[in-house]
Amino acid sequence: MSTNDAVFQRRNKQIEDAIDAQNLKQALQLIEKRIKKGEDTPFLKAWKANILFRHADETHQQRGTAETLQLCKAEPAVTDLDTLDILYETLQKMGENEETMRSIWERAAKAKPQLRDIQTKWFNIAFEGDDWKSAQKAAMSLQNNFPKKRKYYIWAIFLCYLLAVDEASSEMDRKLFGTLAYRMVSKAAESVPSDPKELLSPPRAIQSAEELLLLVKIYESQGRHDEIVKILDSDNLGIKSKIVQNDWSFVGVKLASLEKAEMWTEGLLYAKELLAIPTNEDEQKAIQERDDWAVWHLLVTAAQKLNSAETTSETQKFISEFIESQPKSRNAQLARLDLTHARFKSGALTQEDLLSGCQSYFDHSKNKLYCFGDLLSYLPSLAKDSISAFVKYASEASLQNEATGPFKGVAVINALKLEYCFLMSLDAANVSKEKVEDFVSRCLKEYREAGRPDRSSAPSTIESQPSDDLCVLAAMGLLRFSRNWVSSKHEQIPDVMLIRAAAILERLIADSPHNYHGLLLLVRLYLRLGAGSLALKTFSKLSVKQMQFETVAHNLFTRLATIHPHSAPPIEGAEYKDFNPHSAFVQAMVFFLSADVTSTRHRTNGLEYGSYVNVEGTIELQRRLKQSLCRRMWALEVKRVQRLVGGSPVGRYDEIARDPSPLVDQRTFDAFMNCEAPGQPTFEQLMRLGPLPQAQWVRSAQLTDRLLGLLKDMAAQKPISETTEIPELDTIIGANAESEMTPSEIECTKSNLSLLRLAVYLSGSKFVTSEHVEESFDQLEGWLNSTLKALATDGSNVSPLLLETAIFLQSEAPYAPTWRLLHGVLTILDSIKALAQWCSIASKKGSKSAKLPKDRVESLLDLGRKVHQSAQTNILVVKKQVSESGKLGSLIDLVVGGTGTSADGPQLRGELEKTLDTSSLELFCGELMESWDEGLGGVVAVRL
């Protein structure tokens, strides 16, 4: 380093130290001193403007803004990288200067076109900031100024494509850049030598499979599917070319393109070519890869579309010959059934033909668990008597089956699923208690007789078995149809049946610790029973990782904050997330925050390595995660947990929680076993904890979060700048609110809106009038009085709320809580805490409190305290019942034999006694009661 450089760095270090110490005045003086001594450089001017903008007072900020913008427009353009970095940083903090942020880099690149660092930095900033138009300009600048670097040309093509498919682009830009991408990539394709023996390709020619996939994406976006087929048939870029080398993924591209281009004759011929019956050992190995459903789908679809007797006959013959050659092929069997089904739908075949085809498929695949799912696409087309005949056939065929090893009992499982689906679910309202008991008993009997691995094995080494489905089926049968004979006013599925189903699934998990269907259903059962600590503990066994926080974790987290917000007692050897909801939510948020950083790095690296399709996928994934419904819900819910029970501060999630951008829902529900008849609600839908939260739920939670944030600032006497209008009730609680929100959530949101109006009025905002204030007081008083009535236990221990939300057996006293009780009370307490906080602020507001009638503020606080006390009384009533002696024995009796109107017949009782181990059952019941006690105790601990 030269002496001048050392001096420059030392002087800069002095300024940096002053900034780090928050001594902006000293930093400004040091810079002005250097400028006066002749060091009047754009770098120091930009730094000075940045420091001015950092000042708290508006005068300095305005000077900083003006000087920054002046430098951005200066002639000649700033080209020093350090200066550009400072200007860009200041513009970012200023906000609303996107065009200027782009122009400083573009002007610098034009001023010094041969200085690659400027253009590279310009591209990286734009690309990482999702500014495709600016990145495209930077890429074009790079490829024009540095033509020997071929990657810049491909980058320019890729950015044109991103602009063309970006929904945020204008119609004109989509058309313009789509056409440009098509022309540029077509030119790259034409430049590939037709002779594969040529070793050197022109620099801008397509040289890799990744670049060819980019061409495919661009052509697809332009609807040029026939041209994709033509290219994949060519010598220089086709499937057999040096670039592709028979990569099967491109075969899939060609299959899809043939279908999208509606090239049915060519598609039929190509599918037959791929599925040519092998004549030697090498071809036999090759057919295993080509026996793909995508190939068979095109074969059958093309035959249907061509719709000639000759084509259909030839296709049938082809499939039959293939099956004769490859009798184990699932896809060939499905293709035959698919063609039979299509011909039945067209009127060419009869019910008997389709029935025979389904029976033939069952005979072939009955020892595979996929058999039931495959048949669901075809059986609903049959008449009711034909379906009954098929189920009877399947049942008889399964009993005659002699499969051994891993296939033992699978045929029976498929037959039972068909029975559940088409003889029970399809006619659920008329299914008798005797029929359900018989079905559940047979499931349990088959499960016991299927044989299991030795339980002495380590849990980590015990794999799930096909027979596990029998336990899940038994639990589903009890849950799905028991409401036909058990009186249940408020729930589709009686709570007593939830307990019995959970006991059956716990037996399954003892045998198969990693059974996903069983664990996931258990999580839902425990949540519905209000046993939040058991739900957390069970969920930990699913080992949810990475993207599953987006797709699967909702099965635990939905409404967890208003069911079990407090920590359960620590579990030895477990992580905090396994018993502490706050930690569980934080871990989920850590995934979302780290995923954004990781995906940005991956897409930048992917671009450098030329993985363009993967980069596009990463960009789309990053967009979906940023706008994730779950991400916003968990940010709002962890803040609710912190409000209710304390814990580490969660202000770092404020920006996510308040994000108003559109939502993307990536929750999946297919991990639950579903054997419901087509057209019926899935089993998972029947097991939800209230309506499925979506955008309206998020808006209501954001309103509550806004209220609590405002109250917190007011309590800390921070300057309040509530310049945003208060939303109307209809925009928060719309006409379809009941499809997303529980009654408790709806009522409490209404009250929170009234509280927000009063809080904003107290802050001096003009958005709230005196009429709004009067309406808000009336609404809050009405809600508090109606809540007190619902919680009233005068003259008895049973309030209207308990009557609706607690578990009752054969006693007038509530037996145990449900999620509805805990959710209702905690939702109320969340709003009551906000009310108490507002009343405290209103009573200390000095002269401004004169705007509000003091007696009404005091009345609200008094009513709020009474609601809190009544809520705690209700919880203590149930807590006392759970802790009473003799409850463990009655709970065991309930699981084994039912109770009251749900008492079992001897067949089911006998099977349950044989299936459920006595000591394990006692442990299950004991843990359930402990979890109830923990949950109720957690609610009692919530203070105003």
Sequence and secondary structure as in RCSB ss.txt:
>XXXX:A:sequence
MSTNDAVFQRRNKQIEDAIDAQNLKQALQLIEKRIKKGEDTPFLKAWKANILFRHADETHQQRGTAETLQLCKAE
PAVTDLDTLDILYETLQKMGENEETMRSIWERAAKAKPQLRDIQTKWFNIAFEGDDWKSAQKAAMSLQNNFPKKR
KYYIWAIFLCYLLAVDEASSEMDRKLFGTLAYRMVSKAAESVPSDPKELLSPPRAIQSAEELLLLVKIYESQGRH
DEIVKILDSDNLGIKSKIVQNDWSFVGVKLASLEKAEMWTEGLLYAKELLAIPTNEDEQKAIQERDDWAVWHLLV
TAAQKLNSAETTSETQKFISEFIESQPKSRNAQLARLDLTHARFKSGALTQEDLLSGCQSYFDHSKNKLYCFGDL
LSYLPSLAKDSISAFVKYASEASLQNEATGPFKGVAVINALKLEYCFLMSLDAANVSKEKVEDFVSRCLKEYREA
GRPDRSSAPSTIESQPSDDLCVLAAMGLLRFSRNWVSSKHEQIPDVMLIRAAAILERLIADSPHNYHGLLLLVRL
YLRLGAGSLALKTFSKLSVKQMQFETVAHNLFTRLATIHPHSAPPIEGAEYKDFNPHSAFVQAMVFFLSADVTST
RHRTNGLEYGSYVNVEGTIELQRRLKQSLCRRMWALEVKRVQRLVGGSPVGRYDEIARDPSPLVDQRTFDAFMNC
EAPGQPTFEQLMRLGPLPQAQWVRSAQLTDRLLGLLKDMAAQKPISETTEIPELDTIIGANAESEMTPSEIECTK
SNLSLLRLAVYLSGSKFVTSEHVEESFDQLEGWLNSTLKALATDGSNVSPLLLETAIFLQSEAPYAPTWRLLHGV
LTILDSIKALAQWCSIASKKGSKSAKLPKDRVESLLDLGRKVHQSAQTNILVVKKQVSESGKLGSLIDLVVGGTG
TSADGPQLRGELEKTLDTSSLELFCGELMESWDEGLGGVVAVRL
>XXXX:A:secstr
  HHHHHHHHHHHHHHHHHHTT HHHHHHHHHHHHHTT   HHHHHHHHHHHHHSSSHHHHHHHHHHHHHHHT S
S    HHHHHHHHHHHHHH S HHHHHHHHHHHHHHSTT HHHHHHHHHHHHHTT HHHHHHHHHHHHHH TT H
HHHHHHHHHHHHHHH TTS HHHHHHHHHHHHHHHHHHHHTS SSTT     TTS  SHHHHHHHHHHHHHTT H
HHHHHHHTSTTTSTTSTTTTT HHHHHHHHHHHHHTT HHHHHHHHHHHT    SHHHHHHHHHH  HHHHHHHH
HHHHHH  HHHHHHHHHHHHHHHHH TT HHHHHHHHHHHHHHHHHTSS HHHHHHHHHHHHHHHTTSTHHHHHH
TTTGGGS HHHHHHHHHHHHHHHHT    GGGTTHHHHHHHHHHIIIIIGGGGGG  HHHHHHHHHHHHHHHHHT
    TTS GGG    TTHHHHHHHHHHHHHHGGGTS  SS SS HHHHHHHHHHHHHHHHH TT HHHHHHHHHH
HHHTT HHHHHHHHHTT   TTHHHHTTHHHHTTGGGT  S     TT  GGGT HHHHHHHHHHHHHHHHHHHH
HHHHHHHHHT HHHHHHHHHHHHHHHTBHHHHHHHHHHHHHHHHH  S  GGGHHHHH  S  B     TTS   
  TTS  HHHHT SSS   HHHHHHHHHHHHHHHHHHHHHTT      S    HHHHS TTGGGTS HHHHHHHH
HHHHHHHHHHHHTT SSS HHHHHHHHHHHHHHHHHHHHHH  TTSS  HHHHHHSB  SSSS  B  HHHHHHH
HHHHHHHHHHHHHHHHHHT GGGGGGS HHHHHHHHHHHHHHHHHHHHHHHHHHHHHHSTTHHHHHHHHHHH  G
GG   HHHHHHHHHHS HHHHHHHHHHHHHHHHHHHHHHHT   
